[in-house]
Amino acid sequence: MKTQQLNSDEYTVVGHGEATATGIMLFNFIPIQQNSRFVRAQKAAIESKNGDAMINTQVQENWFWAYVLNGYKTTVSGDVVKLNK
């Protein structure tokens, strides 16, 4: 995830965005979309409001298990902003 500092005069809040991404560890050894889930969730949340960035971000993670895998569901939410150009 890219972090940047924005002053309040540099953006306009367009609404609340939220998205989820899931990653799996197969046999507790093979990662499947595991390492990119935070970035995928953030990108989808920003795109849900056609924005450029996100402020007041919250990250929530839930885990689940099955016989041969562990799953990790990440939810990113926050205020989506459009940068003033």
Phi and psi in degrees as a GROMACS rama.xvg file:
@    title "Ramachandran Plot"
@    xaxis  label "Phi"
@    yaxis  label "Psi"
@TYPE xy
-88.5128  132.212  LYS-2
-110.666  134.84  THR-3
-145.304  154.844  GLN-4
-98.1568  128.484  GLN-5
-125.414  137.166  LEU-6
-84.9346  153.642  ASN-7
-63.6929  -19.4129  SER-8
-85.457  -0.885909  ASP-9
-95.9351  -3.88096  GLU-10
-150.095  165.566  TYR-11
-126.555  129.581  THR-12
-75.3024  127.189  VAL-13
-105.331  -8.65846  VAL-14
144.644  178.468  GLY-15
-87.7946  132.139  HIS-16
-121.476  147.256  GLY-17
-150.858  140.563  GLU-18
-154.607  160.387  ALA-19
-128.259  144.823  THR-20
-137.741  147.608  ALA-21
-122.298  141.01  THR-22
-126.676  154.277  GLY-23
-130.391  142.438  ILE-24
-109.968  105.021  MET-25
-81.0121  128.644  LEU-26
56.1471  24.9342  PHE-27
57.3447  26.1966  ASN-28
-142.315  -36.9268  PHE-29
-102.767  111.436  ILE-30
-78.4813  134.308  PRO-31
-124.871  109.299  ILE-32
52.4907  29.1953  GLN-33
-77.6226  -48.7555  GLN-34
-75.2685  -20.6011  ASN-35
-100.931  4.5711  SER-36
-66.1985  -34.8048  ARG-37
-65.0933  -46.0015  PHE-38
-65.6583  -42.3031  VAL-39
-63.0923  -41.57  ARG-40
-66.432  -43.2271  ALA-41
-64.153  -45.3368  GLN-42
-60.9712  -43.3984  LYS-43
-66.4709  -37.1507  ALA-44
-64.918  -42.3131  ALA-45
-66.4362  -43.5577  ILE-46
-67.5287  -23.0746  GLU-47
-63.3781  -21.8167  SER-48
-119.256  13.822  LYS-49
54.5528  42.3004  ASN-50
-98.8179  -175.162  GLY-51
-113.633  -24.3116  ASP-52
-157.918  -179.399  ALA-53
-138.977  139.437  MET-54
-124.062  167.13  ILE-55
52.3468  46.9327  ASN-56
-78.7795  139.073  THR-57
-125.182  141.293  GLN-58
-123.193  130.223  VAL-59
-127.003  140.862  GLN-60
-130.693  137.005  GLU-61
-125.138  147.053  ASN-62
-117.543  152.275  TRP-63
-145.335  154.755  PHE-64
-127.386  148.701  TRP-65
-137.741  -177.229  ALA-66
-59.1571  -41.1117  TYR-67
-118.237  5.43358  VAL-68
-149.731  158.979  LEU-69
-116.881  134.739  ASN-70
-114.376  145.964  GLY-71
-130.748  114.565  TYR-72
-105.327  119.982  LYS-73
-111.151  129.775  THR-74
-116.119  126.902  THR-75
-114.84  131.178  VAL-76
-140.4  158.281  SER-77
165.59  -173.545  GLY-78
-88.0661  122.777  ASP-79
-87.2464  136.159  VAL-80
-123.77  152.68  VAL-81
-109.858  125.753  LYS-82
-73.2673  135.975  LEU-83
-77.6985  129.654  ASN-84
